[in-house]
Each structure stands twice: as structure tokens, then as C-alpha cells.
């Protein structure tokens, strides 16, 4: 099997652990050696396994997890049925965690920050901040033209290709919607775990706006982030 | 600010720092690790500016040695700082004493003393 960045990996790609959290914001803390470290604070809510996806039944393995409080009146009937089957209280979010080690988890089992420890390498996915409809300079890092000397090509995308092609080839980079898409940052490190408050302090920046949902995953496939 | 972050920052604050402001002369005792050995280095000078924002406090200290001005900025809450002592209180009319940089000789290090009534 070919892994990330084209490197070969033995067997199936398996993630060991994963969980959802809410990005709170960034601050700085001092570590043991006295250095000041920029960290992103992620709040991990109490999470329960609502359903297990199995290879036989669903064609893939995953854990369906629920987390976050929700008023009973806000739960739609299809969702309520899911929770009724699992005999538990409805939660605000219902998401699936794929490529996790499902053994050791059953319907009703809980998970939290405890499964992570300081110093661990992780990757974090989130929805990046929406930037709106942007030009090629901001969106793809195109160079801009001269701002003076009679030039009118200030921030234009310029040529879209040769006349020989008689068309614009698919994948040609142009202006368009930027941001608001799923972004993953790899090779982050957990600086600190605060189990009492369910907090993870991750070294560095994490995609998305404050308050947005992020997915935290450890990497068990042997590739160093 | 988010209350969760405010709490984390509050935990970082070290108690027992003396009150200092710009214009004061302070002695900052810094822990330096040198080849596995730790010792305390003292840096004395005039507080050029200080930041008491939130709980991430910092101060910039200026001293002139052999005609060369040296400025160091410290994170006041860093565990690397052993302690800070105030040597002299100064009376200044500005929050940031950048004008000291352009001064040469004796004037560069002199700030009026603050008197208490």
C-alpha cells in the first residue's frame, strides 16, 4: 500500500486514536525548559460511541461518536432514532471516526483527552476560515504585474494558456472561492493535556476559526509527521 | 477573551514580582544553563518599557556598558527569571523611554528619582 507522500507502508494504514474537539484559540505557555511556546487550545467534549461500523455490515470499520449537549427539542426524529437504538441521550454532533483502532470500544463506551499524552505527534483537520471569492494573487500566489508605467495588468491572471490548445485545460488555476474547506496540518505536537478540563494544548496553529470543530488524530502508521 | 484561555494564562502568572514601571532601575536575575550547569546571571539597567497586558507581562531593560547600549526583553512570568529587584525608582513622563537610545554619555543613564510623600 502506498502511504502519504508516496511512501510505502506495510499493510493497511491504521490510525490508532482520533477524537473531535473545539478550537478555543491560541495563547502561549512556558514548558519545562522555560521556553515560551505558542499553543492552540482545543476543548475535547465528553464523547460516546453511538454505533460501530463493521466490515461485514457496512463495508468499512469506523466508530460513530456523539458529543456535545443538545436540547431535546433540537433533535430531529431521524437522529433521535439513532440514539434510541443505542439507548443513550442525544448529542449535538454525530460523526464518524475512520481509520481508528476500534477494538476496545463498544456502543456506549466513552472517550476523551485521556487517550492522548504530552509530546505525542498528531495531525489536526478542520475547516479553514472562509476567504470569499479571491483573485489568483491571493489564492494561488501568482505574481502581480507592474502597478505603474502604463501597465493595466495589476493583479490580473494574465494568459490562461496557449492558442494552440484552443481551449483552457482542466485544472487551470484561476480566481474563485478560497477557504472554508477541509485542511489538515500534520506533525503537530501535544504540548500539554489537561484531563480535568478536557483540554489539549497543541504546539502551533490549527486550521479554522475559534469555536470551530476540529478532528485530532494520532498516527500509528510509522510515518513521522 | 475566552474564559478558558484566560484561565490558562492566569496559571502562568508568577506571584511575588515587585512593582516596577518605566524609568525604574531594576536588577533582573536570569537563570542561565551553561554546559549542563545552571547559574544566575544579573542584568541591571533602566526599564525602557513594560507590558502588563493580560497575563503575558514583559519588560525591556536597557543598560550601557563601555559606551555600548544593550537592551534585553524579558518575559516577566518566565521560569527562567529567578527574581527581579528594583534598585531605584525613576520619575519619567513617558511610557516608553526610547529617547534614551539617542543619548550619549552620562545623560543616557540618568533618570530623575521618584520621591514618595
Contacts between the chains, C-beta under 8 A, distances in Angstrom:
chain1	res1	chain2	res2	distance
A	24	B	2	5.5
A	24	B	4	5.2
A	24	B	5	6.1
A	25	B	2	5.3
A	25	B	5	5.3
A	26	B	5	8.0
A	27	B	5	5.0
A	27	B	8	5.9
A	27	B	9	5.7
A	28	B	56	6.5
A	29	B	8	6.8
A	29	B	12	6.1
A	30	B	12	6.2
A	30	B	75	7.9
A	30	B	77	7.2
A	30	B	78	6.0
A	30	B	79	5.6
A	34	B	31	7.4
A	34	B	78	5.9
A	34	B	79	4.6
A	34	B	80	4.1
A	36	B	75	5.8
A	36	B	78	6.6
A	41	B	2	8.0
A	41	B	4	6.2
A	41	B	5	5.9
A	41	B	8	6.5
A	43	B	4	6.5
A	197	B	4	7.4
A	199	B	4	7.0
A	199	B	8	7.8
A	201	B	8	7.6
A	210	B	2	7.3
